[in-house]
Every structure is written in C-alpha cells, then in structure tokens.
Amino acid sequence: MSQPVALTATKAGSAGGGGRPKLEHALLELRNPPTSPGSLEAGGVIDSIKFQFNPKELSVSKTAKWNRNAQKGSKNSGVPEFQGPAPCKLALEMFLDASDTHDDSVVKTVEKLFSCCVPTADSHEQKRPNPPWVIFRWGSLTSFTSYIASVSVKYTLFTADGLPIRGTATVNLEEISKELPGQNPTSGALSTHRVHTVSTGDTLASIAWREYGDPAMWRAIATTNRIDDPMRLRAGSSLLIPAAEDLPG
C-alpha cells in the first residue's frame, strides 16, 4: 500500500556476486478509479506509461492551510488556526526521444499522458466520471495514489514531414485523499463521500443537480470542500461529494 504523504522506498536488491545493481525503469501505473460510491480504493491496473529515460529529479511538495484573523487595534497578528492539509504534489519530467527510429512513439506517449486528464470510459458510462488513478513507481520507490493534474509538452526535434521525434513532458500529480472528514466531532464516524473530478463547464449547481436532482444543494458541496467562490472551479480538481442522507433536510 502506498503512503499518503511522501514517496516510500524499500531496500533495493543488487545483482548477484556483487555486480552492478539491476537498472530499473520508472513508470506511471494507471488504475481504474473506484466504482462504488464513497470508495477511495483504486481498482485494477489498466495500463502503464513507461519512462524511456529515468527522471533526473523529482519534486515533492506538501503544504497546510492556515487561517489568521486580523486583530483590530492589536500590534500583533492573530493566532493562526489550522484549516487542514493540502494534497501532496509530485512534479516530474519525462524525456522522450525517437530520433533513432523516426517513428510516432513520442506522439503516442504524449497522447497516453493526455488521456489521463479525462474520465475513463467505464467511469463515464457509470455516470461517475473520474480520470485514471496514478501511482509513480521506480524500482523500490513508490508514490502516493494520485491523479494527473496537468501535462505540458515541449517538442524539440521533428522529421522532415513535421513528425515530433523528441520532446520533454512535464507531469504534475496530485494526491488523492485516503481519509474522509468525520461526520461529527463526537462520534468520529465517517460520512459516505465520493470524489468528483471537475470537468470544463462544471458548476456547483450542475454537479448538485446530477448528484441530488436539486441544484440548490450546491451549498453542501461548497461547505464540504471549503469553497469560498462557487463560480471558480478548476478543471481537473477533485471535490468530495457528501452522501444525500447526510445532508440537512
């Protein structure tokens, strides 16, 4: 099981007889998103994107959200209040090269990366659109479960007829939470939530209509996800959708 906050590694083996360690190639393991409402466990492996060349560096970040209220008439700022952790993020680059073969392998790899930014066919058919869930693996190194938040590609070499045969893809992964907020502070019970990935054109009202049949229930989604401006939803971001039976009224 991958860890939710940081990359984890186990002791790597080496070749027998004291030889050189076996070269391990990094890959992005693509898994089916959950099909059951409220589940935060990824499904089976559906594909993988292998690195042609291992990354030179990895960037992992983790932040926390704090709120500090201004103290009127005071010389000092107010005491910060912890609002919760932000998702862990992993940024990496993939160097792609087909200059020796002049084939379309670079384009195909980029298309596969881009496909990770849209819902899978199965989740779309089940009316629960979610992109593939992703785990970065490199030998004994394993990342947290995540989704691909963004992909950008810079092509640097082309064939005479314009086919890209070399480029660098920058991939940003964002952690998928493994914990759900408590139903109330006394029982500590967990409400049933599911994760909705925001698509272009989504609004809180349209999401509430699909989930509950009532666009006015958008406030419950906004409250659960601490959204201050309901008119600004970032495509590709994840929202926790509370179960209908947990909503007031």
Buried (B, 14 or more C-beta within 10 A) or exposed (E): EBEBEEBEEEEEEEEEEEEEEEEEEBBBBBBBBBEEEBBBEBBEEBEBBEBBEEBEEBEBEEEEEEEEEEEEEEEEEEEEEEEEBEBBBBBBBBBBBBEEEEEBBBBEBBEBBEBBBBBBEBBEEEEBBBBBBBBBBBBEBBBBBBBBBEBEBEBEBEEEEEBBBBBBBBBBBBBBBBEBEEBEEEEEEEBBBBBBBBBEEBBBBBBBBBBBEEBEBBBBBBEBBEBEEEEEBEEBBBBBBBBEEEBEE
